[in-house]
């Protein structure tokens, strides 16, 4: 009788083991798993200041200095641009006039805002094409100066116009 009980116990153990394996196999059969690695990158803007300018040998009263400045989008997506242009010499700034392109740019808060989104590879229209030195300036009053151009870009995606884009930029990237 002892042997019979032992055999029944062993059989029950084998049966339980086989049942557990069967349940595990059935569970594996009814289940599926998968994984994927999703790589995301932060969008980026790249711009370049394009300038057609030859430094004059000598500045004279009444002189018109050719300086054509535009901005090119060299990045992968569309962006809005704004440009700051500052004279290095405030005395000479008083005697110079620049033919700013106020048809395509709006001057506000120290920046010229380009109205239109700039697609990848596109270039703005000219911000300026020349600087005129006043004819009333005396030669002995002429001083060396530079017109320093600085440009920034902000992504256009998600914004309906340049105002929204730059307001968002100012709020989130002070």
PyMOL commands that place a pseudoatom at each C-alpha (Angstrom):
pseudoatom trace, name=CA, resn=UNK, resi=1, chain=A, elem=C, hetatm=0, pos=[0.000, 0.000, 0.000]
pseudoatom trace, name=CA, resn=UNK, resi=2, chain=A, elem=C, hetatm=0, pos=[2.892, 2.203, 0.824]
pseudoatom trace, name=CA, resn=UNK, resi=3, chain=A, elem=C, hetatm=0, pos=[4.272, 1.721, -2.662]
pseudoatom trace, name=CA, resn=UNK, resi=4, chain=A, elem=C, hetatm=0, pos=[0.929, 2.520, -4.201]
pseudoatom trace, name=CA, resn=UNK, resi=5, chain=A, elem=C, hetatm=0, pos=[0.687, 5.782, -2.284]
pseudoatom trace, name=CA, resn=UNK, resi=6, chain=A, elem=C, hetatm=0, pos=[4.232, 6.675, -3.235]
pseudoatom trace, name=CA, resn=UNK, resi=7, chain=A, elem=C, hetatm=0, pos=[3.539, 5.939, -6.883]
pseudoatom trace, name=CA, resn=UNK, resi=8, chain=A, elem=C, hetatm=0, pos=[0.333, 7.967, -6.779]
pseudoatom trace, name=CA, resn=UNK, resi=9, chain=A, elem=C, hetatm=0, pos=[2.177, 10.848, -5.171]
pseudoatom trace, name=CA, resn=UNK, resi=10, chain=A, elem=C, hetatm=0, pos=[4.944, 10.690, -7.778]
pseudoatom trace, name=CA, resn=UNK, resi=11, chain=A, elem=C, hetatm=0, pos=[2.360, 10.503, -10.551]
pseudoatom trace, name=CA, resn=UNK, resi=12, chain=A, elem=C, hetatm=0, pos=[0.502, 13.488, -9.123]
pseudoatom trace, name=CA, resn=UNK, resi=13, chain=A, elem=C, hetatm=0, pos=[3.808, 15.405, -8.959]
pseudoatom trace, name=CA, resn=UNK, resi=14, chain=A, elem=C, hetatm=0, pos=[4.575, 14.559, -12.577]
pseudoatom trace, name=CA, resn=UNK, resi=15, chain=A, elem=C, hetatm=0, pos=[1.031, 15.496, -13.587]
pseudoatom trace, name=CA, resn=UNK, resi=16, chain=A, elem=C, hetatm=0, pos=[1.286, 18.852, -11.755]
pseudoatom trace, name=CA, resn=UNK, resi=17, chain=A, elem=C, hetatm=0, pos=[4.680, 19.510, -13.366]
pseudoatom trace, name=CA, resn=UNK, resi=18, chain=A, elem=C, hetatm=0, pos=[3.347, 18.684, -16.834]
pseudoatom trace, name=CA, resn=UNK, resi=19, chain=A, elem=C, hetatm=0, pos=[0.288, 20.866, -16.214]
pseudoatom trace, name=CA, resn=UNK, resi=20, chain=A, elem=C, hetatm=0, pos=[2.509, 23.805, -15.169]
pseudoatom trace, name=CA, resn=UNK, resi=21, chain=A, elem=C, hetatm=0, pos=[4.651, 23.368, -18.281]
pseudoatom trace, name=CA, resn=UNK, resi=22, chain=A, elem=C, hetatm=0, pos=[1.516, 23.154, -20.407]
pseudoatom trace, name=CA, resn=UNK, resi=23, chain=A, elem=C, hetatm=0, pos=[0.057, 26.303, -18.878]
pseudoatom trace, name=CA, resn=UNK, resi=24, chain=A, elem=C, hetatm=0, pos=[3.331, 28.138, -19.390]
pseudoatom trace, name=CA, resn=UNK, resi=25, chain=A, elem=C, hetatm=0, pos=[3.532, 26.937, -23.003]
pseudoatom trace, name=CA, resn=UNK, resi=26, chain=A, elem=C, hetatm=0, pos=[-0.084, 27.934, -23.628]
pseudoatom trace, name=CA, resn=UNK, resi=27, chain=A, elem=C, hetatm=0, pos=[0.548, 31.300, -22.007]
pseudoatom trace, name=CA, resn=UNK, resi=28, chain=A, elem=C, hetatm=0, pos=[3.583, 31.852, -24.208]
pseudoatom trace, name=CA, resn=UNK, resi=29, chain=A, elem=C, hetatm=0, pos=[1.567, 30.847, -27.227]
pseudoatom trace, name=CA, resn=UNK, resi=30, chain=A, elem=C, hetatm=0, pos=[-1.214, 33.304, -26.419]
pseudoatom trace, name=CA, resn=UNK, resi=31, chain=A, elem=C, hetatm=0, pos=[1.093, 36.188, -25.581]
pseudoatom trace, name=CA, resn=UNK, resi=32, chain=A, elem=C, hetatm=0, pos=[3.234, 38.347, -27.877]
pseudoatom trace, name=CA, resn=UNK, resi=33, chain=A, elem=C, hetatm=0, pos=[5.869, 40.935, -27.129]
pseudoatom trace, name=CA, resn=UNK, resi=34, chain=A, elem=C, hetatm=0, pos=[7.775, 43.344, -29.307]
pseudoatom trace, name=CA, resn=UNK, resi=35, chain=A, elem=C, hetatm=0, pos=[10.031, 46.326, -28.804]
pseudoatom trace, name=CA, resn=UNK, resi=36, chain=A, elem=C, hetatm=0, pos=[11.158, 49.206, -30.938]
pseudoatom trace, name=CA, resn=UNK, resi=37, chain=A, elem=C, hetatm=0, pos=[13.781, 51.859, -30.430]
pseudoatom trace, name=CA, resn=UNK, resi=38, chain=A, elem=C, hetatm=0, pos=[12.400, 55.226, -31.463]
pseudoatom trace, name=CA, resn=UNK, resi=39, chain=A, elem=C, hetatm=0, pos=[15.040, 57.814, -31.999]
pseudoatom trace, name=CA, resn=UNK, resi=40, chain=A, elem=C, hetatm=0, pos=[13.993, 61.418, -31.911]
pseudoatom trace, name=CA, resn=UNK, resi=41, chain=A, elem=C, hetatm=0, pos=[16.129, 64.440, -32.479]
pseudoatom trace, name=CA, resn=UNK, resi=42, chain=A, elem=C, hetatm=0, pos=[15.655, 68.018, -31.476]
pseudoatom trace, name=CA, resn=UNK, resi=43, chain=A, elem=C, hetatm=0, pos=[14.917, 70.166, -34.495]
pseudoatom trace, name=CA, resn=UNK, resi=44, chain=A, elem=C, hetatm=0, pos=[17.555, 72.635, -35.438]
pseudoatom trace, name=CA, resn=UNK, resi=45, chain=A, elem=C, hetatm=0, pos=[17.797, 75.841, -37.352]
pseudoatom trace, name=CA, resn=UNK, resi=46, chain=A, elem=C, hetatm=0, pos=[20.867, 76.915, -39.207]
pseudoatom trace, name=CA, resn=UNK, resi=47, chain=A, elem=C, hetatm=0, pos=[21.149, 80.259, -40.896]
pseudoatom trace, name=CA, resn=UNK, resi=48, chain=A, elem=C, hetatm=0, pos=[23.899, 82.133, -42.643]
pseudoatom trace, name=CA, resn=UNK, resi=49, chain=A, elem=C, hetatm=0, pos=[24.328, 85.852, -43.227]
pseudoatom trace, name=CA, resn=UNK, resi=50, chain=A, elem=C, hetatm=0, pos=[24.915, 86.432, -46.927]
pseudoatom trace, name=CA, resn=UNK, resi=51, chain=A, elem=C, hetatm=0, pos=[26.684, 89.683, -47.630]
pseudoatom trace, name=CA, resn=UNK, resi=52, chain=A, elem=C, hetatm=0, pos=[27.899, 91.353, -50.792]
pseudoatom trace, name=CA, resn=UNK, resi=53, chain=A, elem=C, hetatm=0, pos=[30.264, 94.023, -49.524]
pseudoatom trace, name=CA, resn=UNK, resi=54, chain=A, elem=C, hetatm=0, pos=[33.663, 95.384, -50.470]
pseudoatom trace, name=CA, resn=UNK, resi=55, chain=A, elem=C, hetatm=0, pos=[35.340, 97.557, -47.866]
pseudoatom trace, name=CA, resn=UNK, resi=56, chain=A, elem=C, hetatm=0, pos=[36.026, 100.960, -49.416]
pseudoatom trace, name=CA, resn=UNK, resi=57, chain=A, elem=C, hetatm=0, pos=[39.620, 102.207, -49.387]
pseudoatom trace, name=CA, resn=UNK, resi=58, chain=A, elem=C, hetatm=0, pos=[38.477, 105.600, -48.186]
pseudoatom trace, name=CA, resn=UNK, resi=59, chain=A, elem=C, hetatm=0, pos=[35.171, 107.025, -46.958]
pseudoatom trace, name=CA, resn=UNK, resi=60, chain=A, elem=C, hetatm=0, pos=[34.229, 110.394, -48.407]
pseudoatom trace, name=CA, resn=UNK, resi=61, chain=A, elem=C, hetatm=0, pos=[31.310, 112.752, -47.841]
pseudoatom trace, name=CA, resn=UNK, resi=62, chain=A, elem=C, hetatm=0, pos=[28.392, 111.930, -50.158]
pseudoatom trace, name=CA, resn=UNK, resi=63, chain=A, elem=C, hetatm=0, pos=[29.691, 108.425, -50.804]
pseudoatom trace, name=CA, resn=UNK, resi=64, chain=A, elem=C, hetatm=0, pos=[27.303, 105.510, -51.318]
pseudoatom trace, name=CA, resn=UNK, resi=65, chain=A, elem=C, hetatm=0, pos=[28.738, 102.252, -49.988]
pseudoatom trace, name=CA, resn=UNK, resi=66, chain=A, elem=C, hetatm=0, pos=[27.323, 99.067, -51.519]
pseudoatom trace, name=CA, resn=UNK, resi=67, chain=A, elem=C, hetatm=0, pos=[26.313, 96.575, -48.788]
pseudoatom trace, name=CA, resn=UNK, resi=68, chain=A, elem=C, hetatm=0, pos=[23.754, 93.933, -49.714]
pseudoatom trace, name=CA, resn=UNK, resi=69, chain=A, elem=C, hetatm=0, pos=[22.703, 91.754, -46.763]
pseudoatom trace, name=CA, resn=UNK, resi=70, chain=A, elem=C, hetatm=0, pos=[20.298, 88.813, -46.689]
pseudoatom trace, name=CA, resn=UNK, resi=71, chain=A, elem=C, hetatm=0, pos=[19.851, 85.691, -44.567]
pseudoatom trace, name=CA, resn=UNK, resi=72, chain=A, elem=C, hetatm=0, pos=[19.898, 82.122, -45.917]
pseudoatom trace, name=CA, resn=UNK, resi=73, chain=A, elem=C, hetatm=0, pos=[18.257, 79.140, -44.237]
pseudoatom trace, name=CA, resn=UNK, resi=74, chain=A, elem=C, hetatm=0, pos=[20.870, 76.362, -44.347]
pseudoatom trace, name=CA, resn=UNK, resi=75, chain=A, elem=C, hetatm=0, pos=[18.959, 74.145, -41.906]
pseudoatom trace, name=CA, resn=UNK, resi=76, chain=A, elem=C, hetatm=0, pos=[16.639, 71.205, -42.476]
pseudoatom trace, name=CA, resn=UNK, resi=77, chain=A, elem=C, hetatm=0, pos=[13.293, 72.938, -41.758]
pseudoatom trace, name=CA, resn=UNK, resi=78, chain=A, elem=C, hetatm=0, pos=[11.503, 76.218, -42.163]
pseudoatom trace, name=CA, resn=UNK, resi=79, chain=A, elem=C, hetatm=0, pos=[12.204, 79.082, -39.781]
pseudoatom trace, name=CA, resn=UNK, resi=80, chain=A, elem=C, hetatm=0, pos=[11.525, 82.724, -39.082]
pseudoatom trace, name=CA, resn=UNK, resi=81, chain=A, elem=C, hetatm=0, pos=[14.449, 85.127, -38.939]
pseudoatom trace, name=CA, resn=UNK, resi=82, chain=A, elem=C, hetatm=0, pos=[15.172, 88.443, -37.309]
pseudoatom trace, name=CA, resn=UNK, resi=83, chain=A, elem=C, hetatm=0, pos=[18.213, 90.616, -37.796]
pseudoatom trace, name=CA, resn=UNK, resi=84, chain=A, elem=C, hetatm=0, pos=[19.951, 93.227, -35.697]
pseudoatom trace, name=CA, resn=UNK, resi=85, chain=A, elem=C, hetatm=0, pos=[22.156, 95.779, -37.447]
pseudoatom trace, name=CA, resn=UNK, resi=86, chain=A, elem=C, hetatm=0, pos=[24.162, 98.214, -35.331]
pseudoatom trace, name=CA, resn=UNK, resi=87, chain=A, elem=C, hetatm=0, pos=[26.700, 100.883, -36.175]
pseudoatom trace, name=CA, resn=UNK, resi=88, chain=A, elem=C, hetatm=0, pos=[29.979, 100.487, -34.297]
pseudoatom trace, name=CA, resn=UNK, resi=89, chain=A, elem=C, hetatm=0, pos=[30.370, 104.261, -34.164]
pseudoatom trace, name=CA, resn=UNK, resi=90, chain=A, elem=C, hetatm=0, pos=[27.362, 106.286, -33.015]
pseudoatom trace, name=CA, resn=UNK, resi=91, chain=A, elem=C, hetatm=0, pos=[28.894, 109.544, -34.320]
pseudoatom trace, name=CA, resn=UNK, resi=92, chain=A, elem=C, hetatm=0, pos=[29.067, 108.167, -37.856]
pseudoatom trace, name=CA, resn=UNK, resi=93, chain=A, elem=C, hetatm=0, pos=[25.599, 106.648, -37.518]
pseudoatom trace, name=CA, resn=UNK, resi=94, chain=A, elem=C, hetatm=0, pos=[24.219, 110.201, -37.339]
pseudoatom trace, name=CA, resn=UNK, resi=95, chain=A, elem=C, hetatm=0, pos=[25.769, 110.991, -40.745]
pseudoatom trace, name=CA, resn=UNK, resi=96, chain=A, elem=C, hetatm=0, pos=[24.770, 107.808, -42.533]
pseudoatom trace, name=CA, resn=UNK, resi=97, chain=A, elem=C, hetatm=0, pos=[21.499, 106.562, -43.942]
pseudoatom trace, name=CA, resn=UNK, resi=98, chain=A, elem=C, hetatm=0, pos=[20.749, 102.971, -44.802]
pseudoatom trace, name=CA, resn=UNK, resi=99, chain=A, elem=C, hetatm=0, pos=[18.184, 101.926, -47.409]
pseudoatom trace, name=CA, resn=UNK, resi=100, chain=A, elem=C, hetatm=0, pos=[16.363, 99.435, -45.198]
pseudoatom trace, name=CA, resn=UNK, resi=101, chain=A, elem=C, hetatm=0, pos=[13.860, 97.091, -46.892]
pseudoatom trace, name=CA, resn=UNK, resi=102, chain=A, elem=C, hetatm=0, pos=[10.731, 97.966, -44.954]
pseudoatom trace, name=CA, resn=UNK, resi=103, chain=A, elem=C, hetatm=0, pos=[8.488, 96.099, -47.434]
pseudoatom trace, name=CA, resn=UNK, resi=104, chain=A, elem=C, hetatm=0, pos=[9.600, 92.647, -46.266]
pseudoatom trace, name=CA, resn=UNK, resi=105, chain=A, elem=C, hetatm=0, pos=[10.934, 93.494, -42.797]
pseudoatom trace, name=CA, resn=UNK, resi=106, chain=A, elem=C, hetatm=0, pos=[9.401, 95.170, -39.754]
pseudoatom trace, name=CA, resn=UNK, resi=107, chain=A, elem=C, hetatm=0, pos=[11.701, 97.066, -37.380]
pseudoatom trace, name=CA, resn=UNK, resi=108, chain=A, elem=C, hetatm=0, pos=[10.720, 96.648, -33.742]
pseudoatom trace, name=CA, resn=UNK, resi=109, chain=A, elem=C, hetatm=0, pos=[12.598, 96.343, -30.427]
pseudoatom trace, name=CA, resn=UNK, resi=110, chain=A, elem=C, hetatm=0, pos=[16.017, 96.545, -32.086]
pseudoatom trace, name=CA, resn=UNK, resi=111, chain=A, elem=C, hetatm=0, pos=[15.332, 93.806, -34.675]
pseudoatom trace, name=CA, resn=UNK, resi=112, chain=A, elem=C, hetatm=0, pos=[14.268, 93.649, -38.291]
pseudoatom trace, name=CA, resn=UNK, resi=113, chain=A, elem=C, hetatm=0, pos=[11.679, 90.844, -38.408]
pseudoatom trace, name=CA, resn=UNK, resi=114, chain=A, elem=C, hetatm=0, pos=[11.304, 89.078, -41.757]
pseudoatom trace, name=CA, resn=UNK, resi=115, chain=A, elem=C, hetatm=0, pos=[7.570, 88.640, -42.364]
pseudoatom trace, name=CA, resn=UNK, resi=116, chain=A, elem=C, hetatm=0, pos=[7.743, 85.287, -44.150]
pseudoatom trace, name=CA, resn=UNK, resi=117, chain=A, elem=C, hetatm=0, pos=[8.786, 81.792, -43.086]
pseudoatom trace, name=CA, resn=UNK, resi=118, chain=A, elem=C, hetatm=0, pos=[12.056, 80.860, -44.719]
pseudoatom trace, name=CA, resn=UNK, resi=119, chain=A, elem=C, hetatm=0, pos=[12.030, 77.336, -46.145]
pseudoatom trace, name=CA, resn=UNK, resi=120, chain=A, elem=C, hetatm=0, pos=[15.163, 75.178, -46.157]
pseudoatom trace, name=CA, resn=UNK, resi=121, chain=A, elem=C, hetatm=0, pos=[17.588, 76.530, -48.754]
pseudoatom trace, name=CA, resn=UNK, resi=122, chain=A, elem=C, hetatm=0, pos=[15.729, 79.817, -49.227]
pseudoatom trace, name=CA, resn=UNK, resi=123, chain=A, elem=C, hetatm=0, pos=[17.119, 83.291, -48.700]
pseudoatom trace, name=CA, resn=UNK, resi=124, chain=A, elem=C, hetatm=0, pos=[15.402, 86.460, -47.500]
pseudoatom trace, name=CA, resn=UNK, resi=125, chain=A, elem=C, hetatm=0, pos=[15.144, 89.442, -49.756]
pseudoatom trace, name=CA, resn=UNK, resi=126, chain=A, elem=C, hetatm=0, pos=[17.851, 92.034, -49.110]
pseudoatom trace, name=CA, resn=UNK, resi=127, chain=A, elem=C, hetatm=0, pos=[17.608, 93.738, -45.741]
pseudoatom trace, name=CA, resn=UNK, resi=128, chain=A, elem=C, hetatm=0, pos=[19.640, 96.607, -47.201]
pseudoatom trace, name=CA, resn=UNK, resi=129, chain=A, elem=C, hetatm=0, pos=[21.660, 97.318, -50.324]
pseudoatom trace, name=CA, resn=UNK, resi=130, chain=A, elem=C, hetatm=0, pos=[23.636, 100.442, -49.448]
pseudoatom trace, name=CA, resn=UNK, resi=131, chain=A, elem=C, hetatm=0, pos=[24.802, 102.940, -46.837]
pseudoatom trace, name=CA, resn=UNK, resi=132, chain=A, elem=C, hetatm=0, pos=[24.920, 106.601, -47.845]
pseudoatom trace, name=CA, resn=UNK, resi=133, chain=A, elem=C, hetatm=0, pos=[27.334, 108.970, -46.115]
pseudoatom trace, name=CA, resn=UNK, resi=134, chain=A, elem=C, hetatm=0, pos=[26.001, 112.521, -45.760]
pseudoatom trace, name=CA, resn=UNK, resi=135, chain=A, elem=C, hetatm=0, pos=[27.450, 115.084, -48.142]
pseudoatom trace, name=CA, resn=UNK, resi=136, chain=A, elem=C, hetatm=0, pos=[27.324, 117.645, -45.309]
pseudoatom trace, name=CA, resn=UNK, resi=137, chain=A, elem=C, hetatm=0, pos=[29.961, 115.739, -43.353]
pseudoatom trace, name=CA, resn=UNK, resi=138, chain=A, elem=C, hetatm=0, pos=[33.412, 117.311, -43.496]
pseudoatom trace, name=CA, resn=UNK, resi=139, chain=A, elem=C, hetatm=0, pos=[36.304, 115.048, -44.456]
pseudoatom trace, name=CA, resn=UNK, resi=140, chain=A, elem=C, hetatm=0, pos=[38.130, 115.717, -41.184]
pseudoatom trace, name=CA, resn=UNK, resi=141, chain=A, elem=C, hetatm=0, pos=[35.027, 114.534, -39.271]
pseudoatom trace, name=CA, resn=UNK, resi=142, chain=A, elem=C, hetatm=0, pos=[34.943, 111.121, -40.944]
pseudoatom trace, name=CA, resn=UNK, resi=143, chain=A, elem=C, hetatm=0, pos=[35.708, 108.215, -38.646]
pseudoatom trace, name=CA, resn=UNK, resi=144, chain=A, elem=C, hetatm=0, pos=[36.024, 104.511, -39.298]
pseudoatom trace, name=CA, resn=UNK, resi=145, chain=A, elem=C, hetatm=0, pos=[32.866, 102.511, -38.642]
pseudoatom trace, name=CA, resn=UNK, resi=146, chain=A, elem=C, hetatm=0, pos=[31.276, 99.138, -39.199]
pseudoatom trace, name=CA, resn=UNK, resi=147, chain=A, elem=C, hetatm=0, pos=[27.684, 98.101, -39.579]
pseudoatom trace, name=CA, resn=UNK, resi=148, chain=A, elem=C, hetatm=0, pos=[27.542, 94.920, -37.511]
pseudoatom trace, name=CA, resn=UNK, resi=149, chain=A, elem=C, hetatm=0, pos=[24.871, 92.435, -38.597]
pseudoatom trace, name=CA, resn=UNK, resi=150, chain=A, elem=C, hetatm=0, pos=[23.589, 89.728, -36.259]
pseudoatom trace, name=CA, resn=UNK, resi=151, chain=A, elem=C, hetatm=0, pos=[20.800, 87.269, -37.159]
pseudoatom trace, name=CA, resn=UNK, resi=152, chain=A, elem=C, hetatm=0, pos=[18.660, 84.775, -35.243]
pseudoatom trace, name=CA, resn=UNK, resi=153, chain=A, elem=C, hetatm=0, pos=[16.212, 82.106, -36.348]
pseudoatom trace, name=CA, resn=UNK, resi=154, chain=A, elem=C, hetatm=0, pos=[13.297, 80.293, -34.729]
pseudoatom trace, name=CA, resn=UNK, resi=155, chain=A, elem=C, hetatm=0, pos=[11.407, 77.299, -36.069]
pseudoatom trace, name=CA, resn=UNK, resi=156, chain=A, elem=C, hetatm=0, pos=[8.338, 78.088, -38.144]
pseudoatom trace, name=CA, resn=UNK, resi=157, chain=A, elem=C, hetatm=0, pos=[6.548, 74.787, -37.586]
pseudoatom trace, name=CA, resn=UNK, resi=158, chain=A, elem=C, hetatm=0, pos=[3.595, 75.161, -35.249]
pseudoatom trace, name=CA, resn=UNK, resi=159, chain=A, elem=C, hetatm=0, pos=[3.205, 78.916, -35.776]
pseudoatom trace, name=CA, resn=UNK, resi=160, chain=A, elem=C, hetatm=0, pos=[0.942, 80.761, -38.192]
pseudoatom trace, name=CA, resn=UNK, resi=161, chain=A, elem=C, hetatm=0, pos=[3.136, 83.864, -38.461]
pseudoatom trace, name=CA, resn=UNK, resi=162, chain=A, elem=C, hetatm=0, pos=[6.390, 85.441, -37.345]
pseudoatom trace, name=CA, resn=UNK, resi=163, chain=A, elem=C, hetatm=0, pos=[4.722, 87.297, -34.435]
pseudoatom trace, name=CA, resn=UNK, resi=164, chain=A, elem=C, hetatm=0, pos=[3.531, 84.051, -32.798]
pseudoatom trace, name=CA, resn=UNK, resi=165, chain=A, elem=C, hetatm=0, pos=[6.927, 82.426, -33.320]
pseudoatom trace, name=CA, resn=UNK, resi=166, chain=A, elem=C, hetatm=0, pos=[8.962, 85.246, -31.794]
pseudoatom trace, name=CA, resn=UNK, resi=167, chain=A, elem=C, hetatm=0, pos=[6.514, 85.756, -28.906]
pseudoatom trace, name=CA, resn=UNK, resi=168, chain=A, elem=C, hetatm=0, pos=[6.859, 82.057, -28.138]
pseudoatom trace, name=CA, resn=UNK, resi=169, chain=A, elem=C, hetatm=0, pos=[10.631, 82.358, -28.352]
pseudoatom trace, name=CA, resn=UNK, resi=170, chain=A, elem=C, hetatm=0, pos=[10.709, 85.292, -25.939]
pseudoatom trace, name=CA, resn=UNK, resi=171, chain=A, elem=C, hetatm=0, pos=[8.416, 83.530, -23.437]
pseudoatom trace, name=CA, resn=UNK, resi=172, chain=A, elem=C, hetatm=0, pos=[10.307, 80.255, -23.477]
pseudoatom trace, name=CA, resn=UNK, resi=173, chain=A, elem=C, hetatm=0, pos=[13.903, 81.293, -24.131]
pseudoatom trace, name=CA, resn=UNK, resi=174, chain=A, elem=C, hetatm=0, pos=[14.484, 84.611, -22.358]
for i in range(1, 174): cmd.bond("trace and resi %d" % i, "trace and resi %d" % (i + 1))
show_as sticks, trace
zoom trace
